[in-house]
Every structure is written in C-alpha cells, then in structure tokens.
Amino acid sequence: MTSPSYIGRFAPSPTGPLHFGSLVCAVGSYLDAVAHGGTWLIRMEDLDPPREMPGAAERILHSLDTHELHSQRPIEWQSRRHHLYQNALEQLREKGLVYPCGCTREQIRRSGGHRRATCRQYTPGSDALTALRFCCEGEEERFDDLWHGAQIQHTVEDPILKRKDGLYAYQLAVVVDDIAQGVTCVVRGADLLDCTGVQRRLFRALGAEPPGFGHMPLVMNESGQKLSKQNQAAALDDARPAENLLQALRFLGFHPPAELILEQPRHILAWAAARWQRRQIDPRNRLLHQ
C-alpha cells in the first residue's frame, strides 16, 4: 500500500492547546500518510489573531513533538503567507469570481441568509467596509469521501474569502496552502465535511485538481458536543504520550496489545502504521469510551 506522491497534513489553529480530539485527527492523518508511503506535514493556521491564545502554537507543537508526530518538511505558518492569499484573490478577481459585499450580519439575518442578487456591494466613494465573496451560490458539488461515501453538496451562499476587517478567511487560505504544498489527501475531522464542496470548487477556480478528502469521526463529550477548545476540552497531558496514543488508536478501531504501553511513542506509531486500514474506522461521532 504505497503512493510516493501522497502528501497529507495536519493543520491546527492556535486557539488553545491540543486536546484529545485534535490528537485523534493528527494520528489518523499521520497514519494514513505513512501507511501509503507518503509525506506528512504540519501547518499552523494562525490566520485569526483575535481568536488566538498567546503561546498556544508553541504548546501545540510541543505536544505533537512529545507524541513524536513530526512534520516531514519545515512547518508552515499561515501568518507568513498573506502574499499567496492576495495573489489568489487577484487570480479570482481577473476571472470575475469574487465581488465586494458590504452586507452586515444583521442585514443577512433579516433576509434569511446572503443572496448575491440583493447584496449591498461596494460603490465608489463609499466608506463602508466590505468583504470579498466567492461566486458559487446555487452550485452543486459531488465527491466521494473516504469514510462517508458519496456526497452531494449544494452551495446556498457565496462564502467570504476576505473579511471586512482585512483578515483572509479560512476557506481561501486552506485551499491556497494545500495547492502550494502539493497536498493530495486531506484527512481531517467530520466537522469540516460540510465545507468541502466549496473548497473543491475553489481548488478548480485556482487551476488545481482537488485532493482526496476523508473526514474522521469526532470525539464527543457527555453533552453531545465535539471535544473542542470552545467547549473547554482538557489539554492533553504531555507527560503520558503512550497512554494518549493508545487511547487514540482504540478510538480509531485498533486493538493494541496491553504491553504496547511500555513502548516509546515512535514504536507505537510504527506498530499502528503497519496495521492501518481505512475500513476499520467507524465514521460515527461518539463518546470516547464507546
């Protein structure tokens, strides 16, 4: 099971320390890349300074290093790649695929969502702040997900690619970076499945073939919410990397032998990579102990 051209990645946002749900995602993307003879990258998505936690990026990288999840190329930081995002916007502008939008959240709420036909676009001489939106409203995207099978997604609203405050949006940056880094397979959490159709369309608008996509199950808390920084998920205990990895492997459908707890993280990961099979993953979101 080898594919020398396989390039995968893990791309955390520094809004808080790594938690167990993030570890599951990192381990799954790492194992899929290694098992296919590919390359695994780490990219820090530090694109939204107001939401970032001071020191979180360093804590995340320390946690990954402690669990011996190492990027096989230099780590990229989105905060250093703004020129690439602006170049991409210019490409889309030349194709007539972006337009300015001055609609406020309240206006969008009142109208039941954003509609291009009624958008309050920028007019010369106006001091109104505007966002830039990508033209894809009403379009349909079909693709196969590695774990969720055939997907049909309808775009009901043109997504924002650059915000009114001047910050580049996730939808744009993630696609531009995946193109620049040659990513061929995106393995990530199921919470991002719904935005995949728009991203695939954006890949093609920028002249690139979309990568394959696989969305792994989310780890849920007792309240039925996914483990996340916003829901105050506990930070990983970096003092127990072997236990954390074995717990993540069980969530991903492995049945590791008890004696594996005595091994170093790199040996645990090597054991799992040699046995990785996509079909073993139950795609349903669930509690950790289930």
N, C-alpha and C positions, 0 to 999 in steps of 0.2 A: 504494500500500500504506500507507494511513493509518488510524489509530484514535485519535482525540483522547482517548478515555477510557483508553488504555493507560497503566498505571503499573507500572514494573518496578523492581527494586532489586538492589543488591549488598550483602551483609551479612557482612563478615569478622569473625572473632574475634581479639582482640589477644593471641594466644598466641605470637606471633613475627612477624617481618617478612614482607611479601608475597613470595611465591616465584612461579616461572613458572606453576605450575598454577593459582594464585589469579588471576594476570593473565589467563589464558585464560578463566576463568569471568567475570571482570569485563568483559573485552572482549566476550564473547558476549552477556552480559545487556545491556550498553550498546548494542551494535549492534542487537539485536532491538528494544529500546525505541525508539531513534532512527529505525530504518527503518520502524517502524509509526507514526511521528508522535507517539510517546508521551513520557512523562516518566520519567527515570531517577534513582533515589535511592540514597544511601549510608546505611547504618545500621550503627553499631558495636555488635556483640553482646558487650559487656563485662559478661557476666552471671555469670561464674565467677571471682572474684578469685584463688582459689588456683592457677588454671591460667594466669593472665595473666603476660606478661613486661613488666616495667617499661619504659615508653617505646615498646612495640610499636604501640599505637594511633596515636601520632604518626608513627611510621615508616611505617605502612601508608598513612595519609592523605597523607604526603609523597610516597610512591611513586605513588599514584593521581594526585596533582596534577602530578607530573613527567611522567606519561604523558597528561596532560590529560583524565583521566577524572573529570569534575566532577559532583557531585550538583546536580540542578536545583532542589532545595529544601534548607533547612537540614539538616545531618546530625543524625540522632537517635542517642542513646546509651541502650542498654537500662538501664544503671545508674541512669538518672534516671526510669525509667518503672515502678518497682515498684508504685506505686499502681494502675496499669492492670492489672497481673497479679493483684493481690489482688482487685480488683473482678471480674475474670473468674472467679476461683476462687469468689467468693461467688455469682455467677450459676449456676455449675455445681452448687454445693452446694444451692442452692434447688431445682434440678431433680433432685436426687438422683443426680448423675452423678459425684460424687467421694466417696472414702472414705479414712479413715486406714489406713495399713499400717505395722505395726511389724516386719515380717519383716526378718531380717538377710540379708546376702549369702550367708552360709554356709547358712542355712536354705533359701534359694531354690535354691542349688546342689545341696543334698542331695535336694531334692524334684524336681529336673529342671526348674525354672522356677517362676514365681509363678502361683498359682491363687487366684482370688477365694474359692472355697469353703473353702480351707484357710488363708486369710490370717490372720495374728496381728494383728488390729485393735486399736486403742487402746481401753482400758477406763478409765472414770473413776477417778481416784486413782492411776493408773499413772504412773511416772516415765519410762517408756520413750519414746524419741524415735520419732516417726512421720513417714512421708512421706504425701503425698496422691496417690492414683491416680485415673485417669480410667476410668470404666466403659465398656469397649468390647471386652473379651475375647470371642473367638469370632465377631466380626462380620466381614463381607466388604465390601470397597470396590472398586468398578470405576471406572476412569477411563482417559482416553487421554492418553498422554504425547506431547509434540511430536516426540520423536525415537525413543522406544521403543515407541510404539503402544499398543495395548490392554493394560491392566494389571488383574490381579485380585489383591488383597492380603488375606490373612486375618490378623486380629489374634490372636496367641496369648497375649498378656499385657497386662494393663492397664498403660499407661505411667504413669510418675511425672510429676506436674506441679509438685510442690513437694517438695524433698528433705528428708531428716531434719535436715540442717544449716541449714535455713531458706532455702536458695537456690532461686529459681524455676528450673524446668527449661526447657531449650531448646524442647521441644515446645510448651509453653504460650506462652512469650514470643514465639516466631516467629509464631505464629498471631495472637496479640493485636496485635502490631505491624503485621502485614500488613493486618489489619482496620482498625486506626486510621489507617494511611497510605493506605488505598484501593488496595492493590496488586492488580492484575488479572492479572498474568502473572509467575510465578516461574521464572526461568531460572537454574539452578544446576548443581553437579556431580552426576554419576551416583551418587556415594557416598550421596546423600541420597534416592535413589529409593525405597528400602525403607520409609522413614518417612512417605511421602507419604499413604498411606491413612489412617493415624491422624490426621494433620494435617487432612486433608479432613473427617474425621468431627468433629474438634474445631471447625473453622470452623462447621459446621452447628449443633453444640451451643450455640455462642455466637451463633446467629441470623444468620450471614453465609453468603453463597454462596462456595464455594471458588474461588480464582483458577485460571487455567490453569497447567499445570506442564510444564516442559521440562528434561530432565536431560542435560547435555552430557557428552561423553567426558572421562575423566580422563587426565591426563598421567602415565605410569608411569615408574619408574626401572628401572635394569638388573636389579634383583632382583625385578621384577614387582610392586612396591608403588607405590601412588599417591604422587606428589610431595606431601609434607606437612611441616608443621613437626615433627610427631612423628618423622618419618623423616629429620630433619636436611636437608631440602631447602635448597639455597643461596638466600640472599636475592637478590632482584632487584638488578641493577646499575643504579641510577637514573641513572648517567652515560651510558647508551646506550638511551634510551627508543625511538628509532626502530627500532633493531635488535630490541629486545624485542617491539615491536608487530608488526613484520613476521613474526617467528617465531611469534607467537600467531596471526596471520592464516593463516599456512600450515597450522598445526595445525587450524584451523577450516575448511580447504578452499579458501582463497583462493590465487590465483597472482599475487601482486603483482609489478609490473614492477621491475626492479633499480633504476631511477632514483628510486623512491619512498623509498629510504633517505636521500635528500638532503632530504626534506620534514620539516616540523615535525610533531609528533605529532597536532595537531588536523587537519592536512591528510590524514594517513594514515587517521585515523578517519573523516573525511568521505568519503574515497575508498572505504573499506570499507562504510560505511553505505549509500552509493548502489548498492552491488552485493550487499548482503546477501540471501541466500536460505537459508531453513532447510534445504532439501533438500540443500544442498551439504555439510552436516556428516555425517561418518561417525560414528555413535554408539558405535563400539567403542573401549574404552580401549586405549591404545597408547603405545609409547615416543615420545619427542619426535621422533626422526629418521625415524620411519616415516610 
